[in-house]
Amino acid sequence: MSTAVGAVPVEQPESFEFTPENLERARAHIAKYPPGRQASAVLPLLWIVQEQTGGWLPRAAMDHVAGILEMAPIRVYEVGTFYTMYNLRPVGRYLLQACTTTPCWLRGSDAVVEACERKLGIGIGTTTPDGLFTLVEVECLGACVNAPILQVNDDFYEDMDGPMTEVLLDSLREGKAPQPGSVIGRQGSDPVTGRTTLIEPGAAPGQE
C-alpha cells in the first residue's frame, strides 16, 4: 500500500487457508478464465483474502494465493504492493481514507483531515491505540462533484466538513455507522444550491 500504516515490524502469521465459503468464491473467480490463465484471478482472490483477515494481506496469504493460481509468489507480491486498495499491514476496524486531491482540497479536505487527527489523536498513516481507527491519505476517489470525500471501509461520506467529520467519528465509535452518501442530503450530483433545470417531469414520448 502506498500509504503504509505504521513503522513497527508486523507480526506475520505462519499460515493461511481460505474458509470453505471463501474458497468457493475463489474457485468461482478462477473459473471465469480459460485453463492456463488462472493468474488473471489474482486481484479478486487477494480482495477475498483481505476481507477474511480483517483488512490486510499477510505474506502467508499471498503465498497461498500464489499456490492456488500456480504463480511465482513474487508476482503476487507485485500486485499486492502496486494497488492501493490492498493493505500490507493490519488496519483498524474503520479504515478512514481521506481524499486530498485538488477538488477535495479546494472544498475543504484539510478540515476533514484535521478533524480526524484532532478527534482521534493520530496522524496520517497511523492507528488509534484501541485498534478502532486507521487514518490514511489517498488520491482521487472519483466522487469529485460531492467533495470533500471521506471513505470509511467501503462507504463514501460526501460533502464533509470538520464538524460533520467529528459527528461521523463519534457515531462509528458507538458502532452506529450513518447512512453513506452526502451528509447534506444532496441527491446524486445535484448542485449544492439545488436544481435549476429539469425540475418538472417531462412528457412521455409522443405526447409532447
C-alpha positions in Angstrom: 0.0 0.0 0.0 1.4 3.4 -0.9 0.3 5.0 2.4 2.0 2.4 4.7 0.4 2.2 8.1 3.0 2.5 10.9 6.7 1.8 11.0 6.7 -1.1 13.6 7.5 -4.5 12.1 4.4 -6.5 11.5 3.9 -9.9 13.2 3.2 -12.2 10.2 1.0 -15.3 10.7 2.8 -18.5 9.7 0.0 -19.9 7.6 -3.3 -19.1 5.8 -6.2 -21.0 4.5 -9.4 -19.8 2.9 -12.6 -20.6 4.8 -14.8 -23.1 2.9 -17.1 -20.3 1.8 -14.3 -18.1 0.6 -12.6 -21.0 -1.2 -15.8 -21.4 -3.2 -15.8 -17.7 -4.0 -12.2 -18.0 -5.1 -12.9 -21.0 -7.3 -15.8 -19.1 -8.9 -13.4 -16.3 -9.9 -10.8 -18.7 -11.3 -13.5 -20.5 -13.4 -14.0 -17.2 -15.3 -10.7 -17.7 -17.1 -9.5 -20.4 -19.5 -7.0 -23.1 -18.5 -3.5 -21.6 -18.1 -4.9 -18.1 -17.5 -5.9 -18.6 -13.8 -3.4 -15.9 -12.8 -5.9 -13.3 -14.1 -7.9 -14.0 -10.9 -5.2 -12.7 -8.6 -6.9 -9.4 -7.8 -10.3 -10.8 -6.7 -8.5 -13.5 -4.7 -6.4 -11.0 -2.9 -9.5 -9.0 -2.1 -11.2 -12.1 -0.6 -8.1 -12.6 1.5 -8.2 -9.0 2.7 -11.9 -9.4 3.7 -11.2 -12.6 5.6 -8.2 -11.3 7.5 -9.8 -8.1 8.6 -8.3 -5.7 6.1 -4.8 -6.6 5.2 -2.6 -9.1 3.2 -0.3 -11.3 5.3 2.6 -12.7 3.3 1.4 -16.3 4.1 -1.9 -15.4 2.5 -0.2 -14.1 -0.7 1.9 -17.3 -0.8 -1.3 -19.3 -0.5 -2.9 -17.4 -3.4 0.3 -17.9 -5.5 0.0 -21.7 -4.9 -3.7 -21.8 -5.9 -3.0 -19.8 -9.1 0.3 -21.5 -9.9 2.1 -18.2 -9.8 5.5 -17.3 -8.6 5.0 -15.7 -5.1 6.9 -12.5 -6.3 4.3 -11.9 -8.9 1.6 -11.9 -6.3 3.7 -9.6 -4.1 4.0 -7.2 -7.1 0.2 -7.0 -7.3 -0.3 -6.6 -3.6 2.3 -3.8 -3.4 1.1 -1.9 -6.5 -2.6 -1.4 -5.9 -3.5 1.0 -3.0 -6.7 -1.0 -2.3 -4.6 -3.6 -0.6 -3.0 -3.1 2.8 0.2 -4.8 3.7 -0.2 -4.0 7.4 -3.1 -4.5 9.8 -5.6 -1.7 9.9 -8.2 -0.6 12.3 -11.8 -1.7 12.3 -12.6 1.6 10.5 -10.2 2.5 7.7 -10.5 6.2 7.1 -9.4 7.2 3.7 -9.2 11.0 3.3 -9.0 12.2 -0.3 -6.8 15.3 -0.5 -6.6 15.6 -4.3 -7.3 19.1 -5.8 -11.1 19.0 -6.0 -11.5 17.8 -2.4 -8.7 20.2 -1.2 -10.5 23.1 -2.8 -13.7 22.1 -1.0 -12.1 21.8 2.4 -10.4 18.3 2.8 -7.8 19.9 5.1 -10.5 20.5 7.7 -11.6 16.8 7.4 -8.1 15.5 7.9 -7.5 17.9 10.8 -10.8 16.8 12.5 -9.7 13.2 12.2 -6.3 13.9 13.7 -7.6 16.1 16.5 -10.5 13.8 17.4 -8.6 10.6 17.3 -5.2 11.8 18.4 -3.4 10.2 15.5 -1.7 11.3 12.3 -1.8 10.2 8.7 -0.7 6.6 8.4 -1.3 5.6 12.0 -3.9 3.6 14.0 -5.5 4.5 17.3 -4.2 2.5 20.3 -7.6 0.7 20.6 -7.2 -0.5 17.0 -10.5 1.0 16.1 -9.4 3.7 13.5 -6.7 3.9 10.9 -6.2 7.2 9.0 -4.6 7.3 5.6 -4.4 9.9 2.8 -5.5 8.8 -0.7 -5.7 10.2 -4.2 -8.9 10.8 -6.1 -11.8 8.6 -5.1 -13.8 9.5 -8.2 -16.6 11.5 -6.5 -15.2 15.0 -7.0 -18.6 16.6 -7.6 -19.5 15.9 -3.9 -16.2 16.8 -2.5 -14.7 16.5 0.1 -14.9 12.8 0.5 -14.0 10.6 3.4 -14.2 6.9 2.6 -14.8 4.6 5.6 -14.1 1.0 4.7 -16.2 0.5 1.6 -18.6 3.5 2.1 -18.3 7.1 0.9 -19.3 10.0 3.1 -19.6 13.1 0.8 -19.8 16.9 1.3 -17.9 16.6 4.5 -16.5 19.3 6.8 -14.8 19.4 10.1 -17.8 19.3 12.4 -19.6 16.6 10.4 -16.4 14.5 10.4 -16.4 14.6 14.2 -20.1 13.6 14.3 -19.3 10.7 12.0 -16.4 9.5 14.1 -18.5 9.6 17.3 -21.1 7.5 15.6 -18.6 5.0 14.4 -17.1 4.7 17.8 -20.5 3.8 19.1 -20.9 1.2 16.4 -23.6 3.2 14.6 -22.5 3.8 11.1 -24.6 6.6 9.5 -26.1 6.1 6.1 -23.4 6.6 3.4 -23.7 9.4 0.8 -24.0 13.1 1.1 -24.1 14.4 4.6 -26.1 17.4 3.5 -28.7 15.4 1.8 -27.7 16.1 -1.8 -29.2 13.7 -4.3 -26.7 12.2 -6.6 -24.7 15.0 -8.2 -27.2 17.8 -7.8 -25.8 21.3 -7.4 -25.3 22.3 -3.7 -27.9 25.1 -4.3 -30.4 22.7 -5.8 -31.6 22.0 -9.3 -32.2 24.9 -11.7 -33.1 22.8 -14.7 -35.1 19.7 -15.4 -37.2 20.3 -12.3 -40.5 19.3 -14.0 -41.4 15.8 -15.1 -41.1 15.5 -18.9 -43.8 14.4 -21.2 -43.9 10.8 -22.3 -42.6 10.1 -25.8 -45.1 11.0 -28.5 -47.1 13.2 -26.1 -45.1 16.4 -26.4 
